[in-house]
Amino acid sequence: MSTLTENKVSTLKQLFVSKYDKTQAPNKTDIQPYDHSLVLLAITLLSIGLVVVTSASMSVADRLFGNPFHFAIRHSIYIVLAMISAMVVMQIPMRWWCKSNVWLLLLTVVLLIAVLVIGRSVNGSTRWLVIGPITIQAAEPAKLFFFCYLAGYLVRRHEEVTANIKGFFKPLAVFFALALLLLLQPDLGTVVVMLFTTISLLFLAGAKLWQFFGLAIAGTSALVLLIVFEEYRVRRITSFLDPWADPFGSGYQLTQSLMAYGRGDIFGQGLGNSLQKLEYLPEAHTDFIMAILAEELGFFGVLTVLVIMLVIVMKAMIMGNLALRKERPFEAYLAYSIGIWFSLQTAVNVGASAGVLPTKGLTFPLLSYGGSSLIIMSVAVAILVRIDFEMRVDGIQAIKRSGMAKGKKRTLIRKAKQEVSTVIEDVIEEALPKPSANAKAGGLYD
């Protein structure tokens, strides 16, 4: 048993050394310091996204800029920036996110107010901050920073959240303030994702069922009212219910998207052979990227992308469960929120393009065109990788401490046995009769 423990300590010790001791070459048989498959899945989505965005945007890029690869080049730059941001975030310890979550929330409020004051309007929505050559969609960091704050709040006030209604409604008050700023842009899609992520996270944190269902009913009622009192949202709902009633008016975008799905069949028309991307389908490379992917790669391509996203979401949820067992609640709630966020945004994006849900301006995570979305989603994946790494290092240190404690215990037992043996020898030596001086002398003269 001791040999097995010592071998395990030795193997995990090599992992720790391979991370911090650059003088030793890492052994390929060692346990990996983080989940490589998670990184590979994210890179796979980014790569598929680059190919499909290039294909979907060539026609509109050629008309607008005279360069069919305009959006492809910009998307490539965004991917590079996203990877650099992810590598930087992976070096930031999770305790920094835990300590800074309130400041990140304040930064979110500043960004959302700044958008309303000095933001740029596109298609009637004021969602973008322009800082020199950089354009920031404030709603993207707002989601991540709010989820960091919510995870921190659930750690600080967990007993209050589960015990009384006051603790349950405090984070909702913060959410409603952010939702108001988002609706002034307007951006209902982000509000919907944040609302259902918040409800899900409160439920996972142990909120009472009546509170959970009450909030779900109240949130759904509020969404219905927001739709009813805005004419363009009502038109979206009616066109969603029957897009073919006005295929050249309010239902135009959805009908073109449905035709793209229908043309795709099982294996698609082939990469680059889409007809809907020839400016029949508006926003083909952003919100409706899945329709072009379905037309060119078919059901098989759509299923592949959805399975990749499902695996990423499942890894995030499993990571949250493991973090809770290791008594790291902040990391657990943040991993849960990222997993729920990715799944909801994917469902809304695909559902809108397939006619299952009303049209919303939400991107497909790690796939659609858009710098802010790509960078923030990549940062979220990097946070998951950091959580996984820290939990593995904690396991190494725990086993090392256990091994060292057992080694010290064995050393103390060995020393105690030696001391007892010495005492016993001394007692035996004193108890034995010693020869007298006369006997020694007589023996000499004999």
N, C-alpha and C positions, 0 to 999 in steps of 0.2 A: 504493500500500500504506500509506504514511504517512497519507494523507487518510482511509482507512478506519479505521485505528487511532484517529486523533484524533476521528473522529465517534463511535466506540464509547465512547471515554473520556468524551466530552461527554455522551452519553446516560446512561451509568451514573452520571456525576457529578451529573446532575440528580436521579437517584433518591436519592443520598446527601443532597443538599441538601434535597430534599423531606421527608426524615425529620428532619433536625436544624435546618434553617433555616426557622423559622416565618414569616419575612417574605416568602417567595416562595411563590406558589401552585403546587401540584404540577401537572404536565402529565399529562393523561390518557393520552398516548401513551407515557409512560415505562414501563419495566419495573416490575412491582409489587414492593414490598419483602418480601412473603411470599405464600404460596400461598392466594389468596382462596377457591379452590374447596374446600380442606380445611375452612376455617371454615364455609362455606356448607353443606357436607355435614353437619357436626356440628350446626349450628343446625336443619337439616332433620330430623334424627333427634330432637332435643329437641322440636321442634314436633309431629311425629307422635306422640311419646311422650305429650305433654300431652293431645292429643286422645283417644288410645286409653285412657290412664289415667282421664281424666274419664268416658269411656263405661263402662269396666269397673268402676269403683268406686262408681257412683251408688247402686246397690241396697244394698250393704253399708254405705256411709257414711250413708245415710238411716236404716238400722236402728240403727246404733251411736251416731250423733251427732245424728240428727234433721235433718241437713243433707246433701243429696245431693252437694253440691260441696265437702265437707270435705277429701277427699283431693286434689281438683283444686286447691283453694286452696293447700294445703300443697306440692303438687308445683310450682305456679307460683313459690312462694317459694324452693323448692330450686333451680329453674332460674335465678332471679335471682341467688341466692348463688353458684351454679356459674359464671355468666358473670362476676360480679365477681371471684371467685377466679381464673378463667382470665385476666382482664385484668391482674390483679396479677402472676401467674406469668409472663406474657409480658414483663414488664419486668425479670425476674431473669435475669442473664447465665448461660450454661451453665457457666462456670467456677465459679460458686457451688455448683451441684449437684455438680460434680466434687470440689470441696474438702470439701463437707459430707456426702458419702455415708456416712461412718462414723458421724457424729452422727445422721443420719437412721435408720440401722440401730439405734442405741441407743434412739432414740425409739420405734421399732417394738417393741422388746423391752419397754420400759416400758409402752406401751399394752396389749400383749397380757397382761402380768402384771396390770396394773390391772383389766382386764376380768375375770380370774379371781377377783380379790379383792373388788372392789366393783361388778362389772358387774350388769346387769339381765337376768333370765332370761325368755325368751319361748318357749313351746312346748318346754320342756326344754333349750333352748340358751342359754348365757350368752355373748352376743356384743356387747352394747351397753353403752357408757359413758354415763351420764346426768350432764351438767354443767349444772345449772339447766334452762333451756328447750331446751338442745342435747343431742341424742342422737347419739353417734358409734359407728359399727360399725368397730371397730378393725382388722378384717381388710382393709378397703378401703385405708386408707393403708399398711398393712403390705405389701401387694403392690407398690405404687409405690415405696416406700422401699427395699424389698429389691432391686428391679430396679435402682435407682440404685446401691446398694452393689455389686451384681454387675457392673454396667458399669464402675464404678470399679476393682474388683478385677481385672477382665480387662485393664484398661489398665496397672495397676501390675505385674501378675504374668503378663503374656501369655506370656513365654518359659517361665516355670515351668509354666504350665498346659499348654502344648504339648509340653514336654520330658519331664516326669516325672509320676508318679502322685500325688505329694504335692501339687503345685500344683493338680491336678485335683480332689482331695477336700477341700481347704480350704473353698471356698465351699459344698460339699455339707454339711459339718459345720454351717455357719451355717444352711443351709436346714433340716436335720434338727432343730436346736434350735427354730427358729420353727415347724416342722411339729408338734413335740410340744406347744407352747403352743396352737396352733390346734386340735389334736385333743382337747385337754382342754375345749374350749368346748362341744360338738365342732363342727368345721367342716371336713369332709373335702373338700368342693367346692373351697374356696380352696387347700387343700394340693395337690389334683390339678392345678389351673391353674398354681400356682407351680412344681410339680415339672416339668411338661412344658415350661414356659417356660425353666426353668433348663437342662434337658437340651438344648433347641434352641439356646440362647444359647452354651453350651459347645461345641456342635458347630460353630456359625458362627464361634466364636473360634479354631477349629483343633484341637480335641481329637481324639485318635486314635480311629479307628473302633472298636477293641475296647473302649476306655473308654466310648464312647458307647453301644454295644450292651449292654455289661455293666451300665451304669447304668440303661438302659431296662428290662432284664430284672429287675434288682433292685428298681427302683421299682414295676414291675407286680406283682411277687411280694409286695411290702410292702402294696400296695393290696388284693390278694386276702386277705391275712391280716387286715388291718384290717376288711374286710367280714365275713369268716367269724367273727371273735370278737365281733361286735356283732349282737345278735338283730334290732334294728330295721333294720340295713343288709341283713341277709339277707332280711328281709321285702320291702324295697324291690327287691332283685334279683329275687326270685321273682315279685313283682307286675309288675315290668318285663317279665319273660319271658312271662308270661301274665296280663295284667291282668283278662281276662274270667273267670278262674277264681274270683275273689272281687270282683265289680264293686261291691259295697256295703261292702267291707271294705278290705283293703290295696290293692286295685286301683281304688278309687273315683275318686281324683283323676285318674289317668291315663286311665281310661275316659271321664270327663267331658271331658277335654282332647281326646281323640281324636274324640269326638262333635262338638266345636266345629270341629275341622279338617274333618271330613266335611261339616258343614252349610255350610261356607264355599264349597265348590266353586271355580269359577274367579274370579268377581268378588264373591263374598260376599253376605251377607244385607242389606247396607247399614249405614252408620254408625249405631250406637245400637240396632240390631235384634237383638243377640245374646240368646239365651236362656240360655246357660251362665253368663253374668255375673250372673244373677238368683239368686246364691248356690248354684247347682248345682256350680260349679267353685270350690274353695277357692283363695285367693291369686291370684285372677284378675288383679289389677292389679300384681302383683309378679313372682313367678317364672313365672307362666303367662300373661303379657301377650301372648305371641305366639299363643296359642290363641284369645284373644278377637279379636286383629287378624285372624287367619285366618278366623274365623267372619264378621266384619263386612266385611272387605275382600277376602277370598278369596285364591286363589293369587297373583293379581296384586299384592295388597298385601304379602304375605309376600316375594315375589320382589323387589319394589321396595326394601323395607327391607334385605334381604340383599345386594342389589347395592350399596346405599349403604355398608354396612359393609365389603363387599369392597373397594370403591374406597379407603376410609379406610385399611384394612390394607395395600393395595398401595402407597399413597402413603408409609406409614411404612417399608415395606421398601425401596422405591426411595430414600427419604431416607437410610436406613442405608447403602446401597451408595455413594451420593454422598458421604456423610460420610467413609467409609473412603478413597475416592479423594482426598479433600481433606485426608487425614491428621488427621482428628478422630475418633479411635477411641471416646472416651467417648460422644460424641453418636451415633455409629453404633450401638453396642451398646444404648444406651438406646432409640433409635428402633426397633431390631429387637425389643427386649423388649416395647415398647408394642404393636407390630403383632401379635406372637405372642399376647400377653395378650388383646387384643381379639378375635382370631380364635378362640382356645380358649374364652373365656367365652361368646362368641356360639354356638359349636358346642354347648357343654354346655347352655346355656339352651334353644335351639331343639330339640336332640336329646331333652332330657328331656320337653319338652311334647309332642313328636311321637311319643314312645315308642321312639325309637332308642337312647337312653341312659337309665340309671337316674336317678330323680328326685334333683336336687341343688338346694340353695338358692342359686343364682347368678342374678343379674339380667342382663338384656340391656343391654349398654353404651349409655348415653345415652337409653334408651327406658323401662326399667322404673321403677316408683315406688321411691323411696328416696333420702334426702338425701345420705348418705355416698357412695353409689355414683355419683350424678350429679356431685357436686363433684369427686371424685377422678378420674373419667373425663374430665371437662372440663379439669381440671388437666393430665392426660396429653396431651390434644389441644393444649393451650396450649404444653406443652413441645415438641411436634412443630413447632408454628408458630415457636417461638423458635429451634429448631435450623435450620429452613429460612431464617429471617431472617438469622441469623448467618453462614450459609454464603454467602448472597447478598451480604452486606456485605463478607465476606472477598474475594469475587470482584471487587467494586468497588474495594476498596483495592489488590488485587493488580494490576488493570489500571491504576489510577491510578499506582501505584509504577512499573509498566512504562513508562507514558507519560512520567512525570517523568524516569525514567532515560534514556529515549530522547531527551527534550528536552535534558537535561543533556549527553548525548553529542554531540548536534548542536551545542550551544553551544560545547563544548570543541573540536570539530573546526573550527568557524568561527574561534574564537580562534587555534587553532594555525595555520590557513591564513593568517590575518592576520599573525601573528608571522613565519611563513616568508616571506611576501611582503615584509614590512618588512626582514628580514635580507637577502633577495636584492637589494632596491633599494639598501640600504646598500653591499653588496659591489660592485654595478655602478657605483655612484657613485664608490667609492674606486678602482675599476679603470680608469676613464676618465682620459686624460691631462689635467691641468689646465694652462691657458695661463700662461706665465711673466710676471713683473712687467715685464721689458723689452719683451716683445711687446705687452703692454698699453699701455706708454708710447709705443712707436713708432707704434702704431696711432693714438694720440691726436694725435701731431705731424704725421702724414700728413694 
